Amino acid sequence: MNVDFLSPVNNTVVANILAQSNTSLGATVRVFTENDGFPDLSGVRLAIVGVAEGRGSEQTHCEEGLYRIRKALYALYPGKWHAPIADIGTVKQGNTVEDTYFAVRTILTALLKRNIIPILIGGSQDLTYANYRAYDSLEQTVNLVAVDSRFDLGKGEQVRLSQSFLSRIIMEEPNNLFNYSNIGYQTYFNSQEEINLLDKLYFDAYRLGQVKDITLVEPIMRDADIVSFDIGSIRQSDAPGNAQGAPNGFHGEEACAIARYAGISDKVTSFGVYEYSSALDRNDQTAQLMAQMIWYFIEGVNYRANDYPYATKESYEKYTVVLEDDDPMNFYKSDKSGRWWMEINLISNNKHKRHALIPCSYRDYEQALSHKIPERWFKALQKLA
């Protein structure tokens, strides 16, 4: 781990931790401090990483924002958790945004290779690009899920990096992106051209109204490697600390539920929350909500069921649906968690073998029983073909 890119956690945060109860979350986290130095990462399962980089959306006071979020997070109390947590400090802002990307990528790669799940606190959402590039050395395709009211496919020199990073991910080589899913987009913030492009690429986009039944988010998260959460997807009344806040969006409790679904996903290996503007926050309301979202993500990680890809298909109940003029469609249900998957038939040496089982819901199984091919199965097949 190259600690040259990192600075210790703010001394005021450390003082706040020491002033809390010894049963608070802060007292259980291994923190990078000036006095104690970089923490021992042996056995650590999750690592909090602050990133003081806001130039992608022209944010200011990033350090102040990280202080407020950490202060709120470490005042909370942990659940019945078993996964050790570290806070490895804050990534220093580079001379250029690209320098910061390099530092973030280097640090996250080191964490991922140690099977440590990074929790990024930004900063602007274009840091998702650096997070994505950290997977290059793992030599695998990547599924990215963004909770966002916008697709961030913007073009043109005047478009901010935080509003165009997805275009760079899609276009740039090496292209390791297998699937992109957007949760909670609001149609009037996105051009029809962008909506058509995602459909043409067989990516998944779910309007805010579609996921008001928040349980529908769980199968989407179950297939993610990276989860990127734009705080602007939450309605402004619940999260005022965002420069693009809008009257419509997720409620605070829905944001926490989404974060927990990300945590319980056995495949999610990095999680980031971005676009917090402390100067716009009221009574640290947004900082407290972000802290609670991070709390729920950690809670989810501690309650992972270790289903697929950690268990074999033989561990599940198998259900076969015979469709008219089509091959049988196989569904699998976990005895552990009750969650469902559907199978895409692949040749044994296919490079996308890790995507052979597609997370789904019981509704998809019911749809197949009605002789209708589930949309997520069709899109996955198109990408695998």
TARA-V650446 format. One record per pair of residues at least 24 apart in sequence whose C-alpha atoms are under 6 Angstrom apart, sorted by the first residue. I is the first residue (numbers start at 1). J is the second residue. If there is no record, write none. Layout:
BEGIN
i->{I:I}
j->{J:J}
END
This chain:
BEGIN
i->{5:5:6:6:6:7:7:8:8:8:8:9:9:13:24:24:25:25:25:25:26:29:29:30:31:31:32:32:44:44:45:45:45:46:46:46:46:47:47:47:47:47:48:48:48:49:49:49:49:49:50:50:50:51:51:51:51:52:52:53:53:54:54:56:56:56:56:57:57:57:65:68:69:69:72:72:73:81:101:105:105:105:108:109:117:117:118:119:119:120:121:121:122:123:123:124:124:125:125:126:126:126:141:141:141:142:142:142:143:143:143:143:143:144:144:144:145:145:145:145:146:146:146:146:147:147:147:148:148:148:148:149:149:149:149:150:179:181:184:202:218:219:219:221:222:224:225:225:225:226:226:227:228:229:230:231:239:240:241:241:241:241:241:241:242:242:256:259:259:259:260:260:260:263:263:263:264:264:264:266:323}
j->{91:92:90:91:92:89:90:32:33:34:89:33:89:71:76:77:74:76:77:78:74:85:86:86:86:87:88:89:84:85:83:84:116:85:116:117:118:85:86:87:118:119:87:118:119:88:89:90:119:120:90:120:121:90:91:122:123:93:123:93:123:123:124:124:160:161:162:124:160:162:278:287:287:291:288:291:291:302:130:130:131:134:134:134:269:270:270:271:272:272:272:273:274:274:275:274:275:162:274:161:162:165:176:177:178:176:177:178:178:179:180:224:225:180:224:226:180:181:182:227:182:227:228:229:182:183:229:184:185:230:233:184:185:186:233:185:203:205:208:379:261:359:360:262:265:268:267:268:269:268:270:271:272:273:274:275:286:281:276:277:278:280:281:286:276:277:293:293:296:297:296:297:300:297:300:301:300:301:304:306:371}
END
